[in-house]
């Protein structure tokens, strides 16, 4: 258990970050731009303020991300039909094709990676990944909330009550 939640998880996290940096470079994007675009693909169209809330980026940083993604042909902005002061951010179809082409081979290799696991093992892997994803989103929100409240950055987010 300690190996999984300690050194192995840390190594996996680092490898994943470096992998996504390489993908971003290949697409001609910065890592933050790439992951913001990924969030738009995952969650669908959203406003800049919604993207800022999900990522923890400032509104100014999101403005920069949106401008770069739009210049690179990965994003379109449309007026919000309910509030003309806002814009809806939508991934561009041309950009999606570029990303799909890159991921076709990666996905084929990933299928090979899990090819030796039986259905029970695959279900356990899927559940672990789903739980890990939810855990990461929750911990990111807690860390941001703690930082915004002026908490002690050197001690993490644990409170005296032992809350996660």
Secondary structure per residue as TSV (DSSP state, phi and psi in degrees):
chain	resnum	aa	ss	phi	psi
A	1	X	-	360.0	-46.3
A	2	X	H	-61.9	-36.0
A	3	X	H	-65.5	-40.3
A	4	X	I	-67.5	-46.4
A	5	X	I	-89.9	0.6
A	6	X	I	-111.4	-110.4
A	7	X	I	-59.8	-39.7
A	8	X	I	-66.8	-44.7
A	9	X	H	-63.7	-40.2
A	10	X	H	-63.8	-44.7
A	11	X	H	-63.5	-42.2
A	12	X	H	-62.0	-44.4
A	13	X	H	-61.0	-46.1
A	14	X	H	-63.0	-45.0
A	15	X	H	-61.3	-39.3
A	16	X	H	-65.5	-43.6
A	17	X	H	-61.6	-46.2
A	18	X	H	-64.5	-37.9
A	19	X	H	-60.2	-46.6
A	20	X	H	-71.9	-27.9
A	21	X	H	-63.4	-42.8
A	22	X	H	-64.8	-40.2
A	23	X	H	-62.5	-46.1
A	24	X	H	-58.1	-45.5
A	25	X	H	-59.2	-44.7
A	26	X	H	-61.4	-33.0
A	27	X	T	-86.8	-2.4
A	28	X	T	75.5	27.1
A	29	X	-	-119.6	162.9
A	30	X	-	-83.2	159.9
A	31	X	H	-59.4	-40.1
A	32	X	H	-66.7	-42.3
A	33	X	H	-60.6	-45.1
A	34	X	H	-60.2	-45.9
A	35	X	H	-72.7	-31.4
A	36	X	H	-64.8	-41.9
A	37	X	H	-62.7	-41.0
A	38	X	H	-59.7	-41.0
A	39	X	H	-63.0	-37.6
A	40	X	H	-65.8	-39.1
A	41	X	H	-65.1	-42.6
A	42	X	H	-69.7	-46.6
A	43	X	H	-101.0	-8.9
A	44	X	-	88.7	-179.5
A	45	X	-	-58.3	147.5
A	46	X	E	-156.0	168.9
A	47	X	E	-84.5	166.5
A	48	X	H	-61.8	-38.6
A	49	X	H	-67.8	-33.6
A	50	X	H	-67.5	-40.6
A	51	X	H	-63.8	-39.9
A	52	X	H	-62.7	-41.2
A	53	X	H	-65.0	-40.1
A	54	X	H	-69.3	-40.1
A	55	X	H	-91.5	-22.7
A	56	X	-	83.2	5.3
A	57	X	-	-75.2	153.3
A	58	X	-	-72.2	162.5
A	59	X	H	-61.9	-35.9
A	60	X	H	-64.4	-41.1
A	61	X	H	-65.3	-41.0
A	62	X	H	-64.2	-39.1
A	63	X	H	-57.5	-43.8
A	64	X	H	-64.4	-44.3
A	65	X	H	-59.1	-48.4
A	66	X	H	-61.3	-44.3
A	67	X	H	-61.5	-43.9
A	68	X	H	-66.3	-42.7
A	69	X	H	-65.4	-37.1
A	70	X	H	-67.2	-45.3
A	71	X	H	-60.0	-36.4
A	72	X	T	-79.7	-3.4
A	73	X	T	82.5	17.7
A	74	X	S	-100.0	-5.9
A	75	X	E	-148.7	144.3
A	76	X	E	-120.9	145.3
A	77	X	E	-110.2	137.4
A	78	X	E	-132.8	147.4
A	79	X	E	-62.5	140.1
A	80	X	E	-71.9	122.0
A	81	X	T	-65.0	-19.6
A	82	X	T	-97.0	-18.5
A	83	X	E	-152.2	99.6
A	84	X	E	-62.8	-13.2
A	85	X	E	-77.1	-17.0
A	86	X	E	-106.9	161.8
A	87	X	E	-125.2	144.2
A	88	X	E	-93.1	130.2
A	89	X	E	-97.3	124.7
A	90	X	E	-129.1	134.9
A	91	X	E	-63.0	142.4
A	92	X	-	-84.8	142.4
A	93	X	H	-61.9	-40.6
A	94	X	H	-61.9	-42.1
A	95	X	H	-63.9	-36.6
A	96	X	H	-63.1	-36.9
A	97	X	H	-65.0	-41.1
A	98	X	H	-60.4	-44.3
A	99	X	H	-68.2	-41.7
A	100	X	H	-60.6	-41.9
A	101	X	H	-60.5	-41.7
A	102	X	H	-65.9	-40.9
A	103	X	H	-82.5	-14.0
A	104	X	H	-55.5	-50.6
A	105	X	H	-69.2	-39.3
A	106	X	H	-60.5	-43.2
A	107	X	H	-65.9	-39.5
A	108	X	H	-61.7	-41.5
A	109	X	H	-67.4	-36.4
A	110	X	H	-67.4	-36.5
A	111	X	H	-62.0	-41.3
A	112	X	H	-63.7	-37.7
A	113	X	H	-58.5	-41.3
A	114	X	T	-97.6	6.5
A	115	X	T	-59.9	-27.6
A	116	X	T	-87.5	0.6
A	117	X	-	-93.5	143.2
A	118	X	-	-82.0	175.3
A	119	X	H	-60.1	-38.9
A	120	X	H	-64.5	-44.3
A	121	X	H	-65.4	-40.7
A	122	X	H	-63.2	-38.5
A	123	X	H	-64.1	-40.4
A	124	X	H	-66.0	-40.6
A	125	X	H	-63.4	-45.4
A	126	X	H	-61.2	-43.0
A	127	X	H	-65.4	-42.0
A	128	X	H	-60.6	-45.4
A	129	X	H	-64.0	-41.2
A	130	X	H	-63.7	-45.1
A	131	X	H	-65.2	-40.8
A	132	X	H	-63.2	-39.6
A	133	X	H	-63.4	-48.0
A	134	X	H	-62.3	-41.6
A	135	X	H	-58.9	-46.4
A	136	X	H	-64.0	-43.4
A	137	X	H	-63.0	-42.8
A	138	X	H	-65.4	-44.1
A	139	X	H	-66.5	-37.7
A	140	X	H	-61.6	-43.5
A	141	X	H	-63.7	-42.2
A	142	X	H	-63.9	-43.0
A	143	X	H	-62.5	-42.3
A	144	X	H	-65.4	-44.1
A	145	X	H	-60.8	-43.7
A	146	X	H	-62.8	-43.8
A	147	X	H	-64.5	-41.0
A	148	X	H	-67.0	-28.9
A	149	X	T	-83.4	0.2
A	150	X	T	81.4	20.5
A	151	X	-	-64.0	165.2
A	152	X	-	-71.1	109.2
A	153	X	G	-66.9	-24.3
A	154	X	G	-78.1	-13.7
A	155	X	G	-113.1	10.1
A	156	X	T	77.8	-154.6
A	157	X	T	-112.1	2.4
A	158	X	-	-66.3	138.7
A	159	X	-	-102.4	174.7
A	160	X	T	-67.8	-19.5
A	161	X	T	-83.0	-5.0
A	162	X	-	82.9	16.2
A	163	X	-	-67.4	147.8
A	164	X	-	-67.6	360.0
